[in-house]
Every structure is written in C-alpha cells, then in structure tokens.
C-alpha cells in the first residue's frame, strides 16, 4: 500500500512511477480528491464534537429555559455529526480502496517497456549454445525415468509431476546448496505454513490483483501460497522491529501452488510451468535507507548459486510494464534453454520498498516516529526450473546428464543415466 502523505507531497513523482507500470495515473488524482474531502469531513466532525462538549458543560450552570435550548442544540449537533460521520466513513472506505488499487511506483532506474521485450540485460554469463543432438528436458527426463507426468496427470490432472530417483537427490542437493550458500550470509532457515489467511495475501500485494492465480479452500477461508514470500512477509505483521536488528533475513523452504490461469497452451511440456513445485525463497526486512543496497546483495546471492550450478544465464532489469503491483524494481535471472534457443526466467529478486510493510504494519523506530520497514524477496532456487536447465545445459551426447560438482558434493549423483 502506498503512503497517501507521500502522494500529497509529490503527486507527479507517483504518476511517473505508476505510468511506467502502465497503470491509470488518474487514480492518483482521484485519491488526492477523495483524501482532501476526507480531511475536510474530519475537521468538520471534530468541530461538531467540540461544540457538543462545550454545550454539555454549559448545561450544568444553565437555568431551565437555557438548558432546554442547549439540549435542543445538542440534538441538532448530534444529528449533523452522525450525518458527517456516515459520509466520512464512506469517503474513508473509498480512500482505502484506491490505496489498495494503486501499485507501488516503479523506481527511476526501471526501464520503460510494456513486456519482456522492454527488459534490459545487465550481465551475461556463459555461452548460449543449442547442439543439434540435444533433446528437450521433458524427453530426457522421461528417458532417464526421473520425471513421470503421465501418471501424475491421471492422479491430479495436467501440469503435475512425480519426481523420482535421482531427481529427488538433485532436489535435496539444490536445497542444501541454498542453505550452505545463504546461512553464512545471515539467513535464518524457515519452513513456513503454506496455507494462509486472506490478510497475508492482501498484505503482500497478491490480492486483489493476482487472486485468480491462487488456490482457495473455501470451507476454511485459507489460501495456498504461490511462494513462501507470503508467510515470511507476514511473520512480523503488526510488529515494531529494532532498527539495530535489521536486516532480518529469512530463507523459506516450501511447496508452492499456482493455478497458472491464462497460460493454457504455454509451456505445457515438462516441469517448467506446473501447478505444484518446491522453492527456496530469500526474504529480508530492511531499513529504508539500505534497501537498494540489500537488493543488489540478494541478486549477488542468486548469481552465486547459479555460478555454482555452472549454468549459462543473463541478468535483466525488468521493465515497468512487466512488474507486479508490489515491486518497485525487479531483477530476473534468465537461464539459457537450448531446446527453445532462448533465455527463460529461472529466478527473480524484488524490492517492494514499504508497500508490503505498510499493509502488514511492520515498522521500525527511526528518530521520534515509527516508520514502515522495506521488504525484499528473491528466489534462491525454484526446483522445477533449476532441474529443467540442468537437464538441458548439462546433457551429454549419450543422453546422460552430468551434475555440477556443487551438487555432487551435496549428495547428487555425478551423472544421471536412468534407463538409457
């Protein structure tokens, strides 16, 4: 949620920021108009309340004739105040609705653009090669016997998978690599709940905009998370954090669920885009002055893991039109997918500034006031995506897949041979 006071102070900056996201800048004008009316009504209501108090004190010393006049005046004031308070309640609700609708403005360093074509590459690592003999990840995984999507479809429907044998060992090694890389950097490992209440989804900015992507258990009013960012962000809801303790860094391990609505016919092969997947997520509560530095740090952590996986990739600064509601800036790491001859998103890291913290009321004490902290998130490893790139980039001519040393050291087999 944005800060209405900051909008009053510099509305044009907010318009520029949400314009980069291709959001309606008229929302800012409407917010200022409604907010101005809310403040006017509040002043009028307070004045009437003071007049009621004054009349109440005068009644005690008034004679009978004056007392009746004062009582009549108090009745009129009460009626008028109830009318004003009713209008104030409606206007306040409209302010809250607009604050929930307006996205976090994009940072000035975010490039212009409406979609992926507007993203700007800031670094490239490794070679983008596509050998003619290479099989795509689904074909090689099926031949190796490490992924079974046909049986999963019978059990659960499309876009589900069984991971088997060596793939499970690779998953555990990937998770261990994330732990070994990030715990020394101050991240506290967490296994969070994956069913959360609506307040957590709203607080992180997934509601109302992405509600169509979320699985809901209607009977219990709980929602399956699409990322452990949600329960991690809500971990300190309604708390005032010690400034000296920041940044607070957490490393969430969870199964994630996404409906993938609107992606019919897209990435239907393999485990690149499925409804259920496991992910290791970084999350940081940071002081406002240091969040941009922290953002670069999270990106460096992601790159360290990707370098250990010996994968070819690029880093892109995501354009405004490709940013979600909560992110002020986002970097994607896109790995090379040889079978498609292009880079595909593997991980991302976002700075949501005070947008989530303001909704979740996570604050810190700075000077004489409590201010929202900044929150940041970043994917350490998304298992399905990582397996996809490993199966293709480390595939050999004989159809086997060689695992990088960083995973072999953590229990993965040196080579996936399966039933070939």
N, C-alpha and C positions, 0 to 999 in steps of 0.2 A: 504494500500500500504506500502511495506517495505521501509526502508531507504537504498538507494544504498551505501551511505557512510559507514553505519554500516556494510554492507556486505563486502565492501573492507577491513575494519578494522579487521574483524573476520569471514571469509567465512566458516570456519569449524563449527563454532557455528550455523550458519544459516543452514548448511547442516544437522547437527544433529537435529535441531528443525523441519525442514520440513520432514526429514526422519521419524520422529515419526508419522507424518500425512500420511505417505506412498505416499508422493509427490516425483516427479523426482528431485533428487539432482543435476542432470546435468543442470537443469535450472539455478542454481547458477553460475556454470562455464560459461555457455553461457552469462549470464548477465554481469559477470566480463569482458569477452572478448569483448562484444559489447560496454560496458561502457568505456573500455580502448580506443577502436577505436574512440568513440565519443569525448573523451577528446583530443585525438591526432588531430582529424579534427578541433576541436575548436581552438586549439593552431595555427594550420596552417592557418585557416581562419583569426584569429586575426593578425597574422604576415602579411598576404597579405593586410589586411585593413590598417595597419600601413604604409606599403610600398606605398600604394595608396595615403595616406595623405601626406607622405613625398614628393612624386613625384609632387603632386599638389602644394605644397609650392615652389618647385624648379622651376616650370614652370614660375612663376611670374617674376623671375630675369634672366631667360634663354634667349639667343639670338634665332633667328628664327630656326637655324639648331638644336640647343639643344632642343628647345621647341618641335619640331616635333618628335625627338627621345623620349622625355619624354612622349608625347601623345601616341606614339606607345606602349611604355612600359606600360602605364596606361591601354590601351585597352587590352593588354595581361594579365595584373594582374586582370582586371575585369572579363575577360573570365574564368581565372583559379579560381577566388574566387567564381563565380557563380557555377562552377562545384563542388567545395568543399562544398559550402553551400547546394547544392542539395543532395550530398552524406550525409552530416551532418544531414539534415532533415530526410532522410530515416533511418539512424542509430539511431537517437533520437527517432523516432517512434517505432523502434524495442525495444529500452530500455524501453520505456513506456509500451509496450505490455508485456514484460517479468515481469516488476514490477507489472502489473495487474494480471498476471498469478500465480506468486509465492505466496503461502499462508503465513499468519503470523506464524512464527515458534512457535511450542509448547514450553511452559515453562518447565524447567528442572524437575519440580515436577509432570508433567503429566505422567501417567503410559504408558508403551508400550502396544500395542494391536491394532488389526485390526477392532474390532467391539465391541458390547455390552459386550461380554464375557471378554474383557480386562479391563472393568471399575472396579474400586476398591472402595469397601464400606468403608466409613469413620465414619458412625454413623447409628444406627438403633433405632427407637422409636416405642414402642407398639408391639402388638402380631400379627403374621401372621397367622390368623385363617380363615378357609373356612368351615362354617357349611353346613351340607348336605342339609338342608332345604332351603338354600338361593337361590333366583332367581337372574339372572344376571340383570344388570342395565337397559337394554332395556325392559326386560319383566316387571320389577316392575314399570318402568316409564310409560309404556303403560297401565298397570292395574290401576295406580294412575291417569291417564289422564293428566299428566304434560308434556309429550313429544309426538308429533304426527309427525312421519316421513313418513307415508304413504301419507297424504295429501301434505306434503312438496315435496315429490317425484313427485307428479302429477303437482305441480306448478313449481318446479325448477329443478327436476332431483334427482338422488341419492345423498346421503350424505348432505342433507339439513334437517332442522328440525324446527318445530314450538315449542317454549316453551310456556306453558300455565299455568294459575292459580298460584298455589303455587310455581312452578318452577321459575316464574318471580320474586316472592317475595324473594325467596332464592338468585337469581342472584343479586337483589338490595342489599340484606343484605351482600353478599360477597363483592360487590364493596364498601359498606360502611365500612366493616371491614378493607379493604385495606387502605381506607382513614384514618380511625381512628388510624391505626397502624403506618402509614408512614408519614403523615403530621407532627406529632410531631418530627419526625426524620429529618425534613428539606426538605422534598419532596414537590415540588410545583405541584398541580394537573393541568393537561393539557388535553384538548380534541383537538387532532391534526387533520389535514386533513388526509384522508385515501387514497386519490389519489395524487400521487407524480410524478415528472418528473424523467427521466432516471438518471440524475446526482445524485439524492438522493439514488437510488437503487445501483448505482455503488459505491457511497461514503461509503455506509455501508457494502459493500462486497457481497451483494446478486447477483450483476451482476459482471462478466458474469456467475459464476458457477451455480447459482440457478435460472436462468432466466426461465427455463422450469416449475418452480413451481408457477410462477407469472401470474395473470390475467392482460391482457393488453387491453386498449381501443385504438385501432389503429388510429381511426379518430382524437383523441385529443393528442396522444403521452403521455398518462398518464398511470400509473400502480397502481393497487390496492395493498395495503401493506399487507403483511402476519403478520406484527407485528408493533406496534407503535414505536418500536425501530428506524424505518427508518425515520419518520418525526421528532422524537425527536433528533436524531443524527444530522440531517440537520438543526436543529433550529438555531445553531450558526455557520453555514458554513461561511467561509471567515472572521471570526472574531478573534480578539485577546482578550482573556479573562483576566481579572485582576487576578493575581495569588492569591491575598488575598481573592478573592471571591470563590475560589474552596474549596471543591467540590460543583458544581452546580447539584442539584438533582431534577429530574422531575418524575412525576407519570402520565403516559399516559393512558387514557381510550379510547378504540376504538373497533370498529368491525374490524375483520381481515379476510383475504381471502387467501386460499391456494388451488392450483389445486390438490395437493396430487398425482402428477404424479408418476407412478411407484409403487403405493400401491394398485393396483387392487387385490381384494380378501383379503386384510389385514384390520382388524378392521372395518368390514362392518356393524356390529351390533351397534346400538345405536349412541350416540353423542360423542364417544371418539375421532374419527377422521373424521371431517366434513370439508366442503369447506368454511363455514362461521361460525365464532364464535366471542365471545366478550372476551376481555382480559384487564387486568390492568397490566401495564408494568413499571418497575423502570428503570431509566436511569441516569447515573452520568458522568459528565465531571470532571476529577480529575487531580491533579498534578502528574507527572510521578513517583515521589518518594513515593507516598502514594496509588498507585492503587492496590497493593496486599492487603494492609490493607482494602481498600474500598471493594474489592472483598469478603473478609470474612464478612464484615458488611452487604453486600447485601444478602449473604447466611443466616446470622443470622435473617434478616428481613423476608425472606421466611419461615424459620423454625418457627418464632414467629407466623406467620399466620397459618401454618399447625398445630402447637400445639393448637391454639385456635379452630381449626376445629375438634380437638380430633380424628385425623386420624393416623393410623399406617403407617409409612414410613421409608425409609432409604435415606441417602445422599451418592452419589457416586462421586468420582473423575473420570471424563470421560477420557478415553484413547485417545491417539493421533489419531488413525485411525477413531475415532468417532467424531472428532472435525471438525467444519466447517472451511472455509477459514480464517475468520476474528478472531476467538477466539484463544488466546494463552493458555487459561485454562478455563475449564467449570466444574461447579458442577451441577448435576441433583438431584432433589428430586423425588424419585420414591415412589408412594403410593402403598399399598397392594391392589390388585384387587382379592377378594376372588373367584369370578366365574372362573377366569383363574388360580388361585393358583400361582400367581407370582406378582412381583413388576412391575409397569408400570410408565413411565415418567409422572410427573404432572407439574413440573416447572423446570427451569434451570436458572443459572446465569453465565455470561461470562465476562472475562476481555479481551478486544480486544487490549490492550495497545495503541500504537499510530497508529495502522493500519487504522482505520476508520478516525481518526483525520487528518492524513496525506493526505488522499484522499479528505476530506472535507475542508482542510485548516483551521482547528480550532486550534489556538495556544495560548500560554501564554508567557509572558516575564519573562525569567529567566537569571539573570546576564545581559550580554550585547547582548543577542540574543533572538529571538522568536523561541520557540520550540513547537512541537505538544503536545497537552494535551493527556491524556489517557481517553478512554471511556469504560464504563462498562454498562451492561444491566442485568436485571433479572426479571422474571415473578413473579408478586405479586400473581395473581390468573388468571388462564385460566378457564372461567366459565364452559364450557362443560366438561373438565377434572375433575374439582372440583365436579360438580354435579354427575358425574359417580362414584367417590369414595364415596361421601356421600350416594348415593342411595344404594350402596352395603355394606359399612362398618357399616352404622347406621341402616340397615334394621332389622326389628323385625320379630319374628316368625309369627305374624298375617299378615305380608306383608306390614305393615306401616313402615315409616322411621322417626326416631326421629332426630330432628335437634339439633346441639350443642348450648349451652347457648349463645355463642358469636354471633350466627346468630339470635337467638330468640330475643335477646336484640336489634337487628337492624331491626326488622320487619318480620323475617321469622316465619312461624307457628311452634309451638312446635313439631307437628307431621304431616307428610304428610299421609293422609288417602285416599284421592281421592275417587274413585268409588268402592273400595274393599268391 
